[in-house]
Amino acid sequence: MITGVKVNANLPWHNPTGDPFINLQRISKTYRNAAGEFIALNNIDLNFYKGEFVGVIGKSGSGKSTLVNMITGIDRPTEGKVFVDGVDVHAMRESKQARWRGLNLGVVFQFFQLLPMLSLLENVLLPMDFCNKYPEGKRLKRAMDLLRMVGLEKDAHKLPGAVSGGQQQSAAIARALANDPPIIIADEPTGNLDAKTADSVYDKFASLVDEGRTIIMITHDPEIEHRLSRKVLLEDGEVIDPLLAEVFPWLPRPLLRQLTHELQSDVFQRGSSLDLSSRFARDLLLIDSGRVQIQHHKGTQKDLQIELGPGNFFSGRDLPTDPDLQHYSADIVSSQVSLVYLPFNAISGVAGENHDHINEIMDRLSKILIGQGEKETGEEGLIQ
Amino acid sequence: MRPRWRKIIADLWGHIARFILVTLSLAVGMFAVGMIAGGYITTLENMEEGYQAVNPANIRLTTSGFDENLVERIRRVDGVANAQGEKLIFAQMRTGEGEWRNLILQVLPENDQIIDKITLLEGRWPGEEEVMLSVHRDEGLNVGEDLNIQLMTGEARELSITGMVRDQTIGVAGTSYFVAPAQGYVTFETQSSLHENLDYESLLISVEPGMSSARLDEVAEEIQGIIEQSGREIDSITTQENPVHPNSGYVSAAVGLLALLGFLSVFLSGFLVFNSMSALLAQQIRYIGIMKAIGARRNAIIRMYMVFIFVFGLIALLIAIPSAAWAAAELGSFLALRLNYLPGEMTYVPLAVILQIAIALIVPQITGIVPILKASRVSVHDAVRTTGIESGDFGKGWIDRQLEKIKSLTRPLLISLRNTFRRKGRLLLTLITLSLGGAVFIATFNVRASLDSYIEQVAEYILADVTIDFARPYRINEIEDVLNSVDGVAEVEPRGSASLQLLNDAGETVENVEVLGALPDSDLIQPILLEGRWIVPGDDNAIVLNEAFITHYPEIDVGDRITLDVNRREVDWEVVGFFQFIGSDYFLAYVPMEYLNQVTGNLNEAPNFQVVATQDIRAADGESALAQRLDDFLRERGYAVRSASSSEEIRGNATKGLDTLTIFLLIMSGITALVGSISLTGTMGMNVIERTREIGVMRAIGATDRQVKILVIVEGVIIGLISWIFGTLLAFPISALMSYILNTAVFGMPGEFAFTATGFIIWIGVVILLSVIASILPANNAARLTIREVLAYE
């Protein structure tokens, strides 16, 4: 597991700097019904930071909505705490929480959920009426400004039923912004829209992020991924380690989830060497940050030198270890290196009978070690 | 069990709150119909059968003293089934509160009672020096206590109370039931110890069943002949072909109102059932789609849901039938105890049960078939797709467009207002139910106002503050002097009184008429004239008749002459007018007192005096105390006072029967209001269920529990207020109809129709309160819904 925050905005698996804006601590949620218990979220620690545009991704039933509901206070955790801007969300009484939510979170739903008996303008005014943040005299102008921002000023007095789905979603975004909340929570906001309309919705979200708002969005849409500042992958109620997901995107998510449990980590300082022949002989090593220089020696000759950066991986497994004939060495060449490592027997245990995944890893590993499979990263990348 | 039936059970069980709500709505509808129909029939039957069981007399006559030999002689008359002698002793009694009141002691026949039988309710039959009391007046005395009486001679006695009885014939002869004095029952032995002579004074005769009116008259004539041949003179005689309970007018009014309300309640229940069923089925559309998707055919779905509805109806029926029968019995008891007949046991009236079954099993099916057919036609795609919030009908109609124009309200208020019109069909039915309930409620007050106006009319004839009745006439000057010497007396006016008989052209007695002699220029009477004029100074044999004559003798006109038997002397009177009094069969006439005294031979004497109190007594509401003082004062001086009553007391007694009807009406209106408010609860509950997603959205965007509750409650109140408007409009015809039924039954004529703002004002308060109460449960449910549940993300 990656712990500690590194300064590197270009590493997608890294958290931004500073204090977390939203902090989930050991969140578990278990539903009990006639069929027994269902664990929707399992011991999740997760942070979100100001100005992030985070996508919560996972297949149906993975716990995406439950996770988001924990943040909004819509659902209560069985265990754990959620802090939003230092406020313990679930310590509030429901009514206080509703007002807090109205002021701090703007919620955008998949099916827009505009109230059909109110015009678009009235729908936008409604959260202001509920929360009384703005004086009455200023509400109308603000609502009109928001509708103008989403391009609906001409349709302000129409009922939701009289406008298109895209326009309804735009109005819903305007409604979510009514009380100027710092956080927008969106549940598959484009799930019911065509691609072009969806794109315009994403543009609106992007501009909101530019304004400094934090957006947490549940999405299935692969098109959006490139716009996100970070992804949170959920599988069976657990967050997949983002480095693992980044390094092994081809691995099935259930496998990634299990591997997340097996991760260990360590930090090494410049000048130190990694002992590939004994300590790391049975591990797969993933570089979280920093640089490692791998050298291949034949006798006293150095015939290969590769510098691996964050997002790359290597291993001491099956490497020749006779220092007189040939061997590999791994040296820390940056000020420090944060490594995440997985024992191969753990990988085999998780993969079970299916050796394809291990073979694939080994295959890529061997390519890296001959200088063909390194992953390019935001740092300098490969140096031969 | 096949899965489809298991699904029905699961549907019922899975939404237990909704199931209870709908079942109760249905049950309340059926309950109202069952109770009203059951109450209608049992009330009529109990009174009719109960009264026949006392074997009421067909012929009643009063004559001078006679004994058992004459009774035996009459029993042998052809056509007579039985005869019984009776005697009444007039006295005063001390009530439990220590006040003196009039008492009539009826001497029980030597042998068993066979006619006008009384029913022992508590205790035992009396022996010597013992008495039973009728329960019709609560004088604060109980079995085992002593009854202090004062005879007309002034002698005081003490009798032990052994029992309480119900005498259903009180009010048949003499004064009406509600003003009838306390009545006691003593044996022949006790009578002799009271120093009364042992003769009977009235004769009760029952004739063979099914006797025609003409034959009854023949028999009455024959009996009259026998009595006259025996040297006695007949004071009064009345015949009744089919004797009816003296309060049958009130019962007719009550059952007439029940019939009207029963008719309304069938509609109310129908609407309630329809509303509940359509809302329930609206929730099932998605399941119908799923079932169609997995191969259910339309007929199978229709069949399933018809069974579903049947189950609802059946369960509601099982609740409604016994509770309605119980309530009908309670309603019957309420009327019976107040209108002096014996209440029946709780019984299942076939018509009521059939009506309930019809409403339970037919109305839901009829009302359910439309939504079921509609739902079964829904395409699988439409049924199963999740589209977020449903818009309902809002936005399509003229009303919606008008509501859209309202911008000045806050959004939450706008939501409540516009939500009200989302489901217009449901709104309409709820409005009809609640408006009808409200209309009946308001009408109750209008009817009461109409009765009050009647009471005011009666009061116009009793403008004096105290009325003193003596057991015999006293010299006018003497009594005036005595009374004027009492502190607080401002004015005294004598009033003559005689019980005379109206004779037909053949000289036969046809009615007993209470003739009152008044001073023509008296300002203590302000008559309500229907025709002609009142008596004026200078009149001799002028007579003004009450409305009973108009009803029973429409051929008598102003200017005609009528003949009254005055002490076996035929005296002609000139009809100068008709006045409005209490209607019914009570024949009353006013004549100049001087002329009445002249023909009755009571010159310068009067048995009744009207007293006007001084201003300070009036201002301090001291009329009752004055009456008591005058009573004590006169008794101390040896005058045979029958009663000294304040006008307030007299008016109160006269209107007791009307109070009973008003309370009855209020109960009825309460029930209709209850049906209406349950309908509203159902509607609000269904609205909330339908709008759970919206409620979730509102909470997601910052609405607090309180704000959500207020939204729902305000919507309920808006519906309540709209229903108030319709209710007030509907109240006019319903008030008119109810007043007509009531006045016709009680007074024998339509009566004056009055409106009062009271009902309208009280109902607006009640309807708001009911709306709030009806909305609280759905509102709480709405506030309790977790957003996760209602938004159902996954």
Interface residues (C-beta under 8 A of the other chain):
Chain A: S60 G61 S65 T66 N69 T72 I74 D75 E94 S95 K96 A98 R99 R101 G102 L103 G106 V107 F109 Q110 F111 F112 Q113 L114 L115 P116 M117 L118 S119 E122 L125 L126 P127 D129 F130 C131 H157 L159 P160 G161 A162 R175 A176 A178 N179 D187
Chain B: T386 T387 G388 I389 E390 S391 G392 F394 G395 E404 T410 R411 P412 L414 I415 R418 N419 R422 R693 E694 V697 M698 R699 A700 I701 G702 A703 T704 D705 R706 Q707 T786 I787 R788 L791 Y793 E794
